[in-house]
Amino acid sequence: MYERFIARQPILNDKLKLAGYELLFRAQNDDRAGASRTATSQLILSSTMLFDWNSLVDGASAHVNFGAEEIVNGAALLLPKEQTVIEIPPTLDFTEELIAGIKNLRLSGYRAALDGYAGQAVPETVLRYMNFVKVDFREVGEAGQAAMKALLAKYEAKLIAKKVETWSEFERAKQLGYSYFQGHFFLEPKILKRREVPGTEAHCMELLRLVHQKPMNIPQVEELLKQEPSLLYKLLRFLNSPLKARPVEVRSVHSAIALLGDDEFRRWASLVAVMTPAVDKPSELIRTGLTRAFFAKRWRE
């Protein structure tokens, strides 16, 4: 058994009422963020297949940080669009493909936030897609806090004051017209944990091979999932989670695949098959596997 961790920090409105949570991947049971290039993939897996989504977000929005690869390959589509805000670092290389990925997520019903904005050179097209802009109060200082408000005034995005550490900063952010607030001054991130049953690497890699065949051999996929309790548990947990709002509990592999459809099932399997045996693997190896799976899918289309 392995333990998985998610940190959760509230985002509050000007009345200090809950507006949402930022969900953060943690590799261990403390508040050190660390560095992991697969953090988003692991967070998606844990939040939808190990943790109870409703307990995580309690009816509020979930802000999840994404990199360019996860935006382009559609990993966000495994998360519920009504409750998910895709957070995008302003330091990314905003290529045409990445901007198209952001646009597609917005058209699919997801909201987007530019996370940690401090006046970086972000294309105006990207700024117009944003529902929120999170300004890092520690980085920009008092003059910058007002400057960011003025700079972004022509856009419809609501401003979130990030890393608010004192009562005076909260009051100043309100006076400047910021709509939401986040920081250790209010609450430090809370660490939540769940146990995960490890999967068999051979089964995971075979699943990855099978789902990227066209046409997909459904009976072979069913047989494989029945042999691997870890994968089967994650599939049924994902389908029966409250975020899917199924009127009837899904109990069979055949029904699960039929309900998801080929494309979404391939997306689910590509994520789970690579991340399940990845507990003791270097993150770069995992990232390479996900990238290969994505381009293999694109090549066959």
C-alpha positions, 0 to 999 in steps of 0.5 A: 500500500502506498500513501497519496497526499493532496494539500488544500488551501481555501480561496475566500471572498471579501466577506471571508466566505469560502469561494474555492480551494486550490488543490496541490500535489504533495509527495509526502505528509508535509507542506513542502511543495517540492518539484514534480513534473508529473504533479498535475497528472498525479493530482488528477488521478488522486482527486478523482479515483482515490479521494472523494471529490465532494469531500475535497471541494465541499461544493466549491470550485477546485483550482488546479495548476496545469502545465503546457502538456496537460493543457494540450493533451486534454488531461483536464477533461477528466475533471468536472468542468462545473467545479474546475478552474485550470490554473496556468503559469504566466511563464509558459511559452504560449505557442499557437498549440497551447493557446488553442488548448486553452481556447478548447478548454474554455469552449468545453466549459472550464474556467481558467486562471492565470496563476502568479501574474506579475506583469509578465509578457502574456499574449492579450488573447490569453488574458482574454480567455482568463476568468481569474488572474492571481497576483502574487502579493509577495512578488509585486509589492505595494506599488505592483499590487495597484499596477496589476489592477490598473493593467488588467482593468480592461479585461473581464477577469476577476483578481485574486490576491495570492499570498496575503500574509497580513490583515493590512494586505487583505484590507489594501487588496479589498480597497484596490478592488481584488475580488478573492484572497488566498494566503497563510494569513487565513489558513495554511494548506491542509494535508489530506491522505489516502492509501493506494493499492499498487498496480502491476507494471506489466498490466499497466503497460499492456493496457496502454498498448491495448487502448491505443490500438484502433479499433480498440479490442474491448474484450481484451481490455476487459479481461486485462482489467479483471486481472488487475485490482488496482486498475479496476478499482480506479475505473469503477471509483472514477465512474461511480464518483459523485462528479459523474452523477450516475443514477445507477452504480456501474459494476462491470468493465463493459458498462464502464467503457461503454459509458465513457466512450472510446476517447475518454476511456483512452484518456483515462487509461493513458493517465492511470496506466502510466501513473499507477506503477510510478511510485518509485520511478523518476518523474522524467521517465513518467513524463516521457511515457505520457508524452509518447502515449499522447503522440502515439494517439495523435499519429494514429488519428 
